Amino acid sequence: MLRVCHLRSQARSIVMIKALQAVLFFNYFTHRKRLKMKVLHICSEMYPLIKTGGLADVMGALPFAQQQAGNDVRVLIPYYPKVAQTLGETVEVATIGTFAGTVSVRFAYFNGLGVYVIDAPHLFMRDGNPYHDSNYQDYPDNYKRFALLGYIGAQLAQGLDHWWGTAQVLHAHDWQAGLACAYLKSWGSNVKTLFTIHNIAYIGRFNAFHLAELGLPWEFFHAEGLEFYGEISYLKAGLYFADRITTVSPTYAREITEEIAGAGLHGLLATRQYQGRLRGILNGSMLRCGIRKRIHILW
C-alpha cells in the first residue's frame, strides 16, 4: 500500500516529485518505456551556484534526481560571478555569434552533473542580484540577457556541443527561459519542449520592437504567439510554444486558468488544460520512499 512519507527537508521532497514528473513527460514525448533520455534544463538560477528564490532549489534537486534515474541530464545557466566562483574550472565547447555579440559556451561538471554556462561578461558579470541593480531597478537589457539564455539553450538542444549531441527534451523554467521554446519552434526543431511555471506573477514583459533584434519572426507577434497587450512576454512564449506545461501543484494549475490568478494568461492556460497539455505536479509530497526501478503513473 502506498503511503506518504515525511521527508527530512523540503528540497528532498522536491527532488523526488520532480523526478516523477520528468519520467512522466519524457516517456510521453518519446513513446519509450526506458528511462534513458537526453535532457537539457534551461534556467536562470540553480542552488548552490546562485539563488534568489524557489526556482534555484528545484534546479538544485531535479536534474540530479533525473540523472540518478538513468537519464543523461545537463543544465544551462548564465555565467554570473557567483557561478564562476562556485563552479570552478570550465572548458570552452563553442564560440558563437549572436544578436548579443560573440559569446562563449563553457562546460564543467558540478557534483557529477554536466553544467553549461554562457560566458558573456558584458551581460552577466554583474555582482549581486541577477535581475536588478542595487537600487532594485531591473536591468534595462534584461530582454537581451534572457533572450540570449533561451537562444543558447535552443542551440545546445540542437547540437551546439557536438560531443553531447542533440537533446531529446528541452525543459525551460520560468520567463527567463521562455524564448527557448520560441526559438526551437521558429527553426522547425523536432526537440520536444517542456515549460514549467514556478511563479506566474513574473511574466518577462518587454517592448515589442526588440523582436527583430532577437531574431524571432514578426508573425510570432500575435495573440496566438508571444504578444501580450501590445508588448512581448517571455513567459507567454514558453506557454504558447512548449509542447507541455507543468506547474507546482494541481490546485495551482486550476487556479491559473481563472482570471483572478492567471496574470492575464488564463485564457491560454485554460486552453492548454483542455488540450491536456497543462499539468500540476505537487511539490512537497511523494509516494513511498526509496528508489524504484519502475515507476507507474496514471494520468
Stockholm file with secondary structure:
# STOCKHOLM 1.0

chainA/1-299         MLRVCHLRSQARSIVMIKALQAVLFFNYFTHRKRLKMKVLHICSEMYPLIKTGGLADVMGALPFAQQQAGNDVRVLIPYYPKVAQTLGETVEVATIGTFAGTVSVRFAYFNGLGVYVIDAPHLFMRDGNPYHDSNYQDYPDNYKRFALLGYIGAQLAQGLDHWWGTAQVLHAHDWQAGLACAYLKSWGSNVKTLFTIHNIAYIGRFNAFHLAELGLPWEFFHAEGLEFYGEISYLKAGLYFADRITTVSPTYAREITEEIAGAGLHGLLATRQYQGRLRGILNGSMLRCGIRKRIHILW
#=GR chainA/1-299 SS CCCCCCCSCHHHHHHHHHHHHHHHHHHHHHTCSSCCCEEEEECSCBTTTBCSSHHHHHHTTHHHHHHHTTCEEEEEEECCHHHHHHHCCCEEEEEEEETTEEEEEEEEEETTEEEEEEECHHHHCCSSCSSBCTTSCBCTTHHHHHHHHHHHHHHHHTTSSTTTCCCSEEEEETGGGTHHHHHHHHTTCCCEEEEEESCTTCCCEECTTHHHHTTCCGGGSSTTTTEETTEEEHHHHHHHHCSEEEESCHHHHHHTTSTTTSTTCHHHHHHHHHTTCEEECCTTCCSSSSCCSCCCCCC
#=GC SS_cons         CCCCCCCSCHHHHHHHHHHHHHHHHHHHHHTCSSCCCEEEEECSCBTTTBCSSHHHHHHTTHHHHHHHTTCEEEEEEECCHHHHHHHCCCEEEEEEEETTEEEEEEEEEETTEEEEEEECHHHHCCSSCSSBCTTSCBCTTHHHHHHHHHHHHHHHHTTSSTTTCCCSEEEEETGGGTHHHHHHHHTTCCCEEEEEESCTTCCCEECTTHHHHTTCCGGGSSTTTTEETTEEEHHHHHHHHCSEEEESCHHHHHHTTSTTTSTTCHHHHHHHHHTTCEEECCTTCCSSSSCCSCCCCCC
//
